[in-house]
């Protein structure tokens, strides 16, 4: 059926000028068909993979067994019996609430704050501590509220230090809850953060103003000045050199807010 140009009569000189071109076109057409078939098979394979469930899932930040090991280590440390579960204003529960209030995103829960630091961490942590007793669960959560993502290493390697730090923070919370007026700053807060040399302008963001005060800088300090102040205060307050974890966290939060 159809017309085959190769049957066309020869030219006046006995040649068939289009035959070579046609053979090349037919070969190219056959090659294109093979390529189309190959691409269709490849597309079908990708579509099947998309429909199939994933064979591997991302490992959880915190497992149930890890949380149980941390709780066991904490209960074996000196000072554990002096820790109290407390309520919204005292003890471990009050400490978690206070650390959330003092963060630069006070409207977020601990789970939400941790998810901001490492996506999925807050959710995994809440799931992992469900089987722990009330005080154990609060102690692990308070450690994460205090140390952030690095709490995993602190709980596994330095549980004695964690219990001591939690006791110190809870004792400070109980003292300040009786004597500190809302919105005021203690002398230790001013000493650890340093005072700004000039106040913020009217209508300035109060969170940024507080961040400058935490770093001991004047309002509107340069990014280079912020970096230098951060390096200096990190060396001063890092827990590895005997500093307080809460002051270390405040310095880091202030730096991240101002550099954002």
Secondary structure by P-SEA (a helix, b strand, c coil): cccccccccccccccccaaaaaaaaaaaaaaaaaaaaaaaaaaaaaaaaaaccccccccccccaaaaaaaaaaaaacccccccccccccccaaaaaaaaaaacccccccaaaaaaaaccaaaaaaaaaaccccaaaaaaaaaaaaacccaaaaaaaccaaaaaaaaaaaaaaaaaaaaccccccccaaaaaabbbbcccccccccaaaaaaaaaacccccccaaaaaaaaaaaaaaccccccccaaaaaaaaaaaaaaac
